[in-house]
Amino acid sequence: MVRVSDGPGQEPADPAPEARTVDEIQSQDDDDSLKAFGYRPELKRTLGNFHTFAAGISYISILTGTFQLFYFGVKFAGPGYWWSWPMVFLGQLMVALCFCELAARYPVAGSIYNWSKKLGGPHLGWLGGWMMTTATMVSLAAVALAYQITLPQISSVFQVVGNGTGPTDAAANAVLLGTVLIVFTTLVNAFGVKLMAQINSAGVMIELIAAVVLIGLLAAHITRGPGVIVRTDSYGAGESLGYLGAFLTASLASAYVMYGFDTASSLGEESLNPSRNAPRAILRALIASFLIGGLILLFALLSVPDLQSPSLSVDGLQYVVLSTLGPTVGQIVLWCVVVAITVCALAVHAAGIRLAFAMARDNGLPASSWIARVSPRFGTPVVPAVFIGIVAVVILVININQPQIFSVITSIAIIMIYLAYLMVTAPMLVRRLRGRWRPAEGHFSLGRFGLPVNVLAVLWGAAMSLNLAWPRPEVYNATGPHHWYLQWGAFLFVGIVAVGGFTYYWFVQRKHTGVLEAHRSPCP
């Protein structure tokens, strides 16, 4: 652009506002909004609308979640478990709508941490960020473990440790495959958000195409009518609540999948026009996951050759695909599931990095100056990428000799995410009731529906957190030996993480919190 001088000896005039694109103007506004938190812009804004959508939907990861957990739902509630999918969707939709208002007003990295801090104060913000960061590291290990469920079914070549029949063969092999995946996600995330977004977006396209094709193939092999999903059969026999008790247990399979949509907003400082794009990406990711995942589950139940087969409650969707579509097509689909697992791990890792960076920027973690340092070469925080990868591998190693403890830890990680969400929606509701909440002007707003949606979001978050944490032996101590501390592991582990972490914060870190000088805005 040629700059015209105002006259001899005078500086060239700034370009007129009309000369800048809408995205450039909005990006400046979004950079200015960081000053409300006292931050200066450091991360590169390179992500477009599809990139943010892809980040949200890959974290949810339809194929990863459904293939990993379908067996669990069918095992406890039979085909009727399908109804938990729309139930969880409606509850999470209330949460997502609240997040959309927040994403439009506060498009910042580490969204859950900064939102809870802004709404409920620094202490609640730290606790919400701590719970979310811890849960993200555990979730990364859990996603990496999904390689073991899929790759050895494609080929025995991927069963590197033993032949799969030994007592620890599968667990040790899962650690090996999972470690390879985590090393990959660490390297990609360390090399910058643009590379991560490109790989993630390509993977999401493959996942979405594969999911739609899978729906069509399963629909072409339907052998029974939809009436099967309203049958209870003998499921729930012996339960104190009958089929309702079985259904609530099975609903965990859906609750374990439909979360992480906030990732679209967690990349706010690296996105173009996040105030407009992030709310749309959150809703699109959640709604697309509900529709595609719901159809996959429905047609799987209608097309599987034998609903009474023991393999259905052991191998889940892998059994449905291989038995219904044959080995060749089935293996192609399973390869697409591997792609979905890979980009899911990428998104989970990326979200964890932004959370750690956001907390460290406020000097809320040990060695904060190192964790919050942005690489001048790659434009991304490298230290948290490496640290989160190492912790995830360590958590994976627990699975070798203590698979029950690993199962408890991964289940509890989901509870901590639901609780972290509750630490955003609850103080937001308090602000609404006090008349102190105002959505961003000209952006996403719930209008007069804000209060009822927010109330439903809080009630849903509290109810599902309790349902997830309920001390069911079939969830937290499924095989012997049986221990009370495993069955009550949700309350114990969440308590240890929350109380232990907050105790450290209160007596040590709280005295030093505040935006680090290197990250502070010169014009707060």
Secondary structure by P-SEA (a helix, b strand, c coil): cbbbbccccccccccccccccaaaaaaaaaaaaaccccccccccccccaaaaaaaaaaaacaaaaaaacaaaaaacccccaaaaaaaaaaaaaaaaaaaaaaaacccccaaaaaaaaacccaaaaaaaaaaaaaaaaaaaaaaaacccccccccccccccccccccccaaaaaaaaaaaaaaaaaaaaaaacaaaaaaaaaaaaaaaaaaaaaaaaaaaaaccccccccccccccccccccaaaaaaaaaaaaaaacccccccccccccccccccccaaaaaaaaaaaaaaaaaaaaaaaaacccccccccccccaaaaaaaaaccaaaaaaaaaaaaaaaaaaaaaaaaaaaaaaaaaaaaccccccccccccccccccccaaaaaaaaaaaaaaaaacccaaaaaaaaaaaaaaaaaaaaaaaaaaaaaaaaccccccccccccccaaaaaaaaaaaaaaaaaaaaaccccccccccccccccccaaaaaaaaaaaaaaaaaaaaccccccccccccccccc
